[in-house]
């Protein structure tokens, strides 16, 4: 089972952002991501399952990761996602990272992401990433 990530450490694999066991959601702005966090808490997620990022916090880290990403990861979906995230971050979206280690949690994230109008929602599994919206 994947372990919960912390705000201070962005998990990587081959130099690409890869938070296994988590879903990364983008909302229209920071206020919308804060409201989404409250909705996730109301839906039964624990406080430690939810990490908020502003685009200002996330953008520099992703830019640096993309510059240093390893050759093997450079052709994969992880890098495509990082590029998507950079584009969204440049638009000032708010981010919510949700610990979702199993199918029940993933389905709950999918439902809430759709309900709350997430602009992007991706779950990172051990072997693949899945778009949830």
Secondary structure as GFF3:
##gff-version 3
##sequence-region A 1 133
A	DSSP	beta_strand	12	13	.	.	.	ID=ss1
A	DSSP	beta_strand	16	17	.	.	.	ID=ss2
A	DSSP	beta_strand	22	27	.	.	.	ID=ss3
A	DSSP	alpha_helix	30	42	.	.	.	ID=ss4
A	DSSP	three_ten_helix	47	49	.	.	.	ID=ss5
A	DSSP	beta_strand	50	54	.	.	.	ID=ss6
A	DSSP	alpha_helix	55	68	.	.	.	ID=ss7
A	DSSP	three_ten_helix	73	75	.	.	.	ID=ss8
A	DSSP	alpha_helix	77	90	.	.	.	ID=ss9
A	DSSP	beta_strand	94	99	.	.	.	ID=ss10
A	DSSP	alpha_helix	103	115	.	.	.	ID=ss11
A	DSSP	beta_strand	120	124	.	.	.	ID=ss12
A	DSSP	beta_strand	129	131	.	.	.	ID=ss13
###
